[in-house]
Amino acid sequence: MLRLLTKAVVIGMTLLFLSLGSQFFILEPANATIRQQQEAPGQILYQSRHSLRDETGTAWQVVLFKRVKNDQIDTINLRLVGFPNQAAFLHPQGLEIMTSQGRLFQAEDQFAKKSPAANVGEYNLKEILPQLPSTEQVRLHLPLEGQQRTLNLPSPILLEWQELIKQEKG
């Protein structure tokens, strides 16, 4: 009797899975999380936001944004934000970006004269981003007081960034 009941439960679960549940077990590719907002007439801001951890496990907010004014790209900047009192960026030091193939880029510090807070860095990627690969990991070497930290950017984020720079109006 127990054997028959077990068989019935297994068959029932299998049928339930096939008819209803299969959608819940199939992983769909993640959609890009590109946000768009109109800041002013003729001015649109596109953003990609992610939270990543460095090699010590410290969380960082990583925000790439493109500002378009009158259908022309004005800026493509990368903003990095750490927890207050845990990290302080060295200004005016650039951000080192290294591909897995060894290509090194230096992104200009946009807060060279004045930063909104010590734990915030912002760097110009307008000329660099189109040159970055979208199929391999890239490392960001963060210029911090007293230490250097590294963030690994996986290829899905780089693919999303490539999509961001292709967005309409710019």
Residue pairs with C-beta under 8 A, 6 or more apart in sequence:
17 25
30 156
32 48
32 159
32 160
32 163
32 164
33 48
33 49
33 50
33 160
34 46
34 47
34 48
34 160
34 163
34 164
34 167
35 46
35 47
35 48
35 49
36 44
36 45
36 46
36 47
36 167
37 44
37 45
37 47
38 44
38 45
39 45
39 67
42 69
42 70
42 71
43 67
43 68
43 69
43 70
43 74
44 67
44 68
44 169
44 170
45 65
45 66
45 67
45 68
46 65
46 66
46 67
46 68
46 164
46 167
47 63
47 64
47 65
47 164
48 63
48 64
48 65
48 157
48 160
48 161
48 164
49 61
49 62
49 63
50 61
50 62
50 63
50 157
51 59
51 60
51 61
51 62
52 59
52 60
52 62
52 151
52 152
52 153
53 59
53 60
53 151
54 60
54 142
54 149
54 150
54 151
55 149
55 150
56 149
58 82
58 83
58 86
58 87
58 149
59 82
59 83
60 80
60 81
60 82
60 142
60 151
61 79
61 80
61 81
62 78
62 79
62 80
62 151
62 153
62 157
63 78
63 79
63 80
63 81
64 76
64 77
64 78
64 79
64 125
64 129
64 161
64 164
65 75
65 76
65 77
65 79
66 73
66 75
66 76
66 164
66 165
66 167
66 170
67 73
67 74
67 75
67 77
68 74
68 169
68 170
71 169
71 170
72 170
73 126
73 165
73 170
75 124
75 126
76 124
76 125
76 126
76 129
76 165
77 110
77 122
77 123
77 124
77 125
77 126
78 95
78 107
78 122
78 123
78 125
79 120
79 121
79 122
80 89
80 95
80 120
80 121
80 122
80 123
80 140
80 142
80 151
81 119
81 120
81 121
82 119
82 120
83 119
84 117
84 118
84 119
85 119
86 119
87 118
87 119
87 142
87 144
87 149
88 118
88 119
88 144
88 145
88 146
89 111
89 115
89 118
89 119
89 120
89 121
89 142
89 143
89 144
89 145
90 143
90 144
90 145
91 109
91 111
91 112
91 113
91 115
91 121
92 109
92 111
92 112
92 113
93 109
93 143
94 106
94 107
94 108
94 109
94 123
94 143
95 106
95 107
95 109
95 121
95 123
95 140
95 141
95 142
95 143
96 104
96 105
96 106
96 107
96 140
96 141
96 143
97 104
97 105
97 106
97 107
97 128
97 132
97 138
97 139
97 140
97 141
98 104
98 105
98 138
98 139
98 141
99 132
99 133
99 136
99 138
100 133
100 136
100 137
100 138
100 139
101 133
101 136
103 131
105 128
105 131
105 132
107 123
107 124
107 125
107 128
108 123
108 124
109 121
109 122
109 123
110 122
110 123
110 124
111 120
111 121
111 122
115 121
121 142
121 143
129 161
129 162
129 165
130 165
132 138
132 158
132 161
133 155
133 158
134 155
134 158
134 159
134 161
134 162
135 155
136 155
137 152
137 153
137 154
137 155
138 152
138 153
138 158
139 150
139 151
139 152
139 153
140 150
140 151
140 152
140 153
141 148
141 149
141 150
142 148
142 149
142 150
142 151
